[in-house]
Amino acid sequence: MLATDCHIGVHERDPVRGQDSINTFKEVLQLASKYDVDMILMAGDLFHENRPSRESLYQTISLLREHTLGDKPVSIELLSDPNDGKAAGYGFPAINYEDPNLN
């Protein structure tokens, strides 16, 4: 599934439109679950600000935990080296689905 430019947090203080972006992101995750997609490719900006509000972060993390963590096996494979982009001095892989402590 492809989703683009959710901009979570945009107009979050607006009493009418404040939840639009997080509701859209939630709908993307619900549709992905409904149609049993293998992967969501998020192109563009997930957050509107480069330092999102705590509320935006909490809502996003909550939705990701609800809709993405579980026992379902990962059925995609990246063909590049999983250690490309790995942070120096850390023992976990750069690609989180290959981290045995995560799933």
C-alpha positions as CSV (number, residue, x, y, z in Angstrom):
1,M,0.0,0.0,0.0
2,L,1.2,3.5,-0.8
3,A,0.4,6.5,1.4
4,T,1.8,10.0,1.1
5,D,2.1,13.2,3.1
6,C,0.0,12.5,6.1
7,H,1.4,15.6,7.8
8,I,0.2,14.5,11.3
9,G,-0.1,17.5,13.6
10,V,-1.1,20.0,10.9
11,H,-3.8,22.3,12.4
12,E,-3.8,20.3,15.6
13,R,-5.0,23.3,17.6
14,D,-7.9,23.9,15.3
15,P,-11.1,22.8,17.0
16,V,-12.7,21.6,13.7
17,R,-9.8,20.2,11.7
18,G,-7.4,19.3,14.5
19,Q,-7.8,15.5,14.2
20,D,-8.0,15.3,10.4
21,S,-4.4,14.2,9.8
22,I,-4.3,11.6,12.5
23,N,-7.7,10.3,11.5
24,T,-6.4,9.9,7.9
25,F,-3.3,8.0,9.1
26,K,-5.6,5.8,11.2
27,E,-7.7,5.1,8.1
28,V,-4.6,4.1,6.2
29,L,-3.6,1.6,8.9
30,Q,-7.2,0.3,9.1
31,L,-7.3,-0.3,5.3
32,A,-4.0,-2.0,5.4
33,S,-5.2,-4.4,8.1
34,K,-8.5,-4.9,6.3
35,Y,-6.8,-5.8,3.0
36,D,-4.0,-7.7,4.7
37,V,-1.3,-5.7,2.9
38,D,2.4,-6.8,3.1
39,M,3.8,-3.4,3.5
40,I,2.9,0.3,3.7
41,L,5.2,2.6,1.8
42,M,5.0,6.0,3.4
43,A,6.2,8.5,0.8
44,G,6.5,12.1,1.9
45,D,6.0,13.6,5.3
46,L,4.5,11.6,8.1
47,F,4.6,14.6,10.5
48,H,3.9,18.2,9.6
49,E,6.7,19.6,11.9
50,N,10.2,18.3,12.2
51,R,9.6,18.3,16.0
52,P,6.0,17.0,16.4
53,S,4.0,17.7,19.5
54,R,4.0,15.1,22.2
55,E,0.3,14.5,21.5
56,S,1.0,13.8,17.8
57,L,3.8,11.5,18.7
58,Y,1.7,9.6,21.3
59,Q,-1.2,9.2,18.9
60,T,1.0,8.0,16.1
61,I,3.0,5.5,18.3
62,S,-0.3,4.2,19.7
63,L,-1.7,3.6,16.2
64,L,1.5,2.0,15.0
65,R,1.6,-0.3,18.0
66,E,-2.1,-1.2,17.5
67,H,-1.9,-2.0,13.8
68,T,1.7,-3.1,13.0
69,L,3.1,-5.1,15.9
70,G,2.2,-8.8,16.2
71,D,3.1,-12.3,15.3
72,K,2.4,-12.1,11.6
73,P,5.6,-13.0,9.7
74,V,7.2,-10.3,7.5
75,S,6.8,-11.5,3.9
76,I,9.0,-8.9,2.2
77,E,12.8,-9.0,1.8
78,L,15.1,-6.1,1.0
79,L,17.8,-6.9,-1.4
80,S,20.3,-4.4,-0.1
81,D,22.7,-5.1,2.8
82,P,20.7,-4.7,6.0
83,N,23.8,-3.2,7.7
84,D,23.9,-0.3,5.2
85,G,22.9,2.8,7.2
86,K,23.5,1.0,10.5
87,A,24.5,3.4,13.3
88,A,28.1,2.9,14.4
89,G,28.5,1.3,17.8
90,Y,25.1,-0.4,18.0
91,G,24.5,-4.1,17.7
92,F,21.0,-4.0,16.2
93,P,20.3,-4.1,12.5
94,A,19.3,-0.9,10.6
95,I,16.2,-2.7,9.3
96,N,13.9,-3.2,12.3
97,Y,11.9,-6.1,11.0
98,E,15.1,-8.2,11.2
99,D,15.5,-7.4,14.9
100,P,14.6,-10.6,16.8
101,N,13.7,-8.6,19.9
102,L,11.0,-6.6,18.0
103,N,8.8,-9.3,16.6
